[in-house]
Amino acid sequence: MKFFYQLERYEEGEYVIVKLEENGHEGIGAVLPDRSKGQNYKTVMGAIEEYRSIVEQSKPWHFAALSQRLLKHFPGHPNVTFAISAAATELFSKLQGAAVEELLMCDGLQLPLHLENWNGEIVIPEEIGGVMEVLAIPEKRMKALLLRKYPKGEMEKLIFALSRYFAGYIIE
């Protein structure tokens, strides 16, 4: 797979877009630096550069295990791992000619509810580290998934699809 990343700017600062390409198809993910944990675009780009060889040596059909490999080597960057995992999932779905919802087997699930006043547990997918790791969370129907708004809508469709396994979603 070809692996690219680039710095983007928006009104609140900088963020990083990751892109995976194979056979004319692409998958996109994004990383908003977690400033509360000391991240900025430079630390995110440094972590991505460290991941580069693992990602480039992977094949699109490794999308389900890619995040586990990345988390094993670089456990301190779950948001970077999630962005790469999201991009790999999107890429694989395109290569298979399937919608992300179909790939994640959520076609038959109820559409999620927007939970404005949720007071239960909230799962932040970018803190989990990967798409498959989010799916592996136990008792998902008792939790809400946070749907973070990215500047250009990156990963929104994928995270919305994941939220179908939860009680609903909360928009940040």
Disulfide bonds with the S-S distance in Angstrom:
none
